[in-house]
Amino acid sequence: RAKNYLAGAGLGWQAAQGLRLGLTLLGEYNRQSVSTQFWGDFVDPNSYNPSTQMYSTRLTPSYQQRVGVGSYGARAIGGLQWQVVPALALGLVARSPSFSMYESAEVDYLLDANILPGPAVVRVHINGDGSEHPYLWKEPWRLEGALAWTGSRGWLALQADASDRPDDEGRGAIWNAKFGGLLHLNKN
């Protein structure tokens, strides 16, 4: 299960006629947790008693694991919108990678084994936590751009974006482009 929370503040202003700029700084909290559970029932086939129809030697293990990781970080987003001419607009947005400043991990293991015959119960419980200050970049940078033309009968737009691959996917960039429009066939 993963949770991601962002909160921040943004500022926008008109730098010149037809040119608008914006900047946003975000604080980020991520929480991921994984739980695993295993249960089994093992018997000694040589311990079967036909009169009781039961096994006298039996092992019933169970295993539970919970791992949780939380991190705090920050990221920045900047953009501009420029009205080149009244019918043509250009927009650019740059998103920084997420910068992780603090991470903590919690691990909880529980291993139970009931062994028959006898009251033997083996229980191992390990609980630990750790925290570190990794100061590392997470998630890739992203650059987005768009060009839009508006006319009396509709509009056309082109949008493109590029980002770096996450470290676990190798080196290189990912590119995407979209084109769309709307044309009114009837002026009314």
Secondary structure, 3 states (H helix, E strand, C coil): CEEEEEEEEEEEEEEECCEEEEEEEEEEEEEEEEEEEEECCEECHHHEECCCCEECCEEEEEEEEEEEEEEEEEEEEEEEEEEEECCEEEEEEEECCEEEEEEEEEEEEEEEEEEECCCEEEEEEEEEEEEECCCEEECCCEEEEEEEEEECCEEEEEEEEEEECCHHHCCCEEEEEEEEEEECCCCC
